[in-house]
C-alpha cells in the first residue's frame, strides 16, 4: 500500500514560506539543502513531508519552472526489491520512467501521471537513521541502478 511521503513546492521566497509552514502550520524545519535554496520540513512522521524550493522572481537557473506543485512523492515500500517490482509493473504497463535516483536516505523512480504531473515513487533506505544523522541532507543525488 502506497502512502504519501512528501510534497515539493516551488516558492518565491524561501524564508517567507519557511515561516508560514513552521510558525503557522506547525512543521519543524529539518534543514536547508541545495546551497540554501531549499528547505526540508517535517511533522515528525518522516524525514520530510514538505520540501520547499525557492525560484524567486526572475528567470535564472530554474528557468521555466512555475510556482506551486513540483511533484508528489509516494512511498511504495521498504526495500529495493519492492522498488524493482514497481518499476517492472510500470514498464509492463507502458509507463515511461523519466529518472532513477539514489538520495542516500531514499531511492526513487520518477514518472508522469496521465496529465503530466511529476510523481516520485520511493523506498526509504533502512541503513540511514534520518532522525539522528542529518549528513544525508548534504549528500549528492546519485544515479540509481536497479
NORDAKA-V933505 format. One record per residue. OMEGA is omega in radians with two decimals (999 if undefined). D_FIRST is the distance of its C-alpha to the first C-alpha in Angstrom with 1 decimal. Layout:
# NORDAKA-V933505
((OMEGA/D_FIRST) (OMEGA/D_FIRST))
This chain:
# NORDAKA-V933505
((3.13/0.0) (3.05/3.8) (3.12/6.6) (-3.13/10.2) (-3.12/12.1) (3.03/15.5) (3.11/18.0) (-3.14/21.2) (2.93/24.4) (-3.10/27.8) (3.10/30.5) (-3.08/34.3) (-3.11/35.1) (-3.11/32.8) (3.12/34.9) (-3.13/34.9) (3.05/31.1) (3.13/30.6) (-3.14/33.0) (-3.05/31.2) (3.10/27.7) (-2.97/29.2) (-3.08/32.1) (3.13/31.0) (3.09/27.2) (3.08/27.3) (3.10/25.1) (3.06/26.5) (3.12/27.8) (-3.14/26.6) (3.11/28.9) (3.12/30.2) (3.14/29.5) (3.09/31.0) (3.09/34.5) (-3.12/34.0) (-3.12/32.7) (-3.13/29.2) (3.11/27.8) (3.13/24.5) (-3.10/23.8) (2.97/21.4) (3.09/21.0) (-3.11/20.5) (-3.11/16.7) (-3.08/16.6) (3.00/19.3) (3.00/19.3) (-3.14/17.7) (3.01/20.6) (3.11/22.8) (3.11/26.1) (-3.11/28.2) (3.06/31.9) (3.06/33.4) (-3.05/36.6) (-2.96/39.2) (3.05/40.5) (3.14/39.4) (-3.11/39.1) (-3.13/36.7) (-3.10/33.9) (3.08/35.9) (3.12/34.1) (-3.10/31.2) (3.03/31.0) (3.06/30.1) (-3.01/26.8) (2.99/23.3) (3.04/23.0) (3.04/19.3) (3.08/15.8) (3.13/13.7) (3.07/9.9) (-3.06/8.6) (-3.14/6.5) (-3.04/7.6) (-3.12/11.0) (3.07/13.4) (3.10/15.4) (3.10/14.8) (3.13/11.1) (3.07/12.6) (3.11/15.3) (3.11/13.2) (3.10/11.6) (-3.11/15.2) (3.12/16.6) (3.11/14.5) (-3.13/15.5) (3.11/19.1) (3.12/19.3) (3.12/18.5) (3.14/21.3) (3.09/19.5) (3.04/21.6) (-3.03/20.2) (-3.13/22.6) (3.07/22.1) (-3.06/20.7) (3.00/21.4) (-3.12/21.6) (-3.07/21.8) (-3.13/22.6) (3.14/20.1) (3.06/17.3) (-2.90/17.1) (2.91/16.2) (3.11/16.5) (-3.12/18.1) (3.13/18.3) (3.02/19.4) (-3.08/18.0) (3.12/20.5) (3.09/22.6) (3.08/22.9) (3.13/20.7) (3.13/19.6) (3.03/15.9) (3.02/15.0) (-3.00/11.9) (2.94/12.3) (3.07/12.1) (3.09/14.4) (-3.09/17.5) (3.14/17.9) (-3.10/21.7) (3.08/22.1) (-3.04/22.7) (-3.14/22.1) (-3.08/23.5) (-3.07/26.8) (-3.09/27.5) (-3.10/27.5) (3.13/29.1) (-3.12/26.0) (-3.12/26.7) (-3.14/29.8) (3.12/28.5) (3.03/28.9) (-3.09/26.0) (3.04/26.4) (3.13/25.6) (3.10/22.7) (3.10/23.7) (999/20.8))
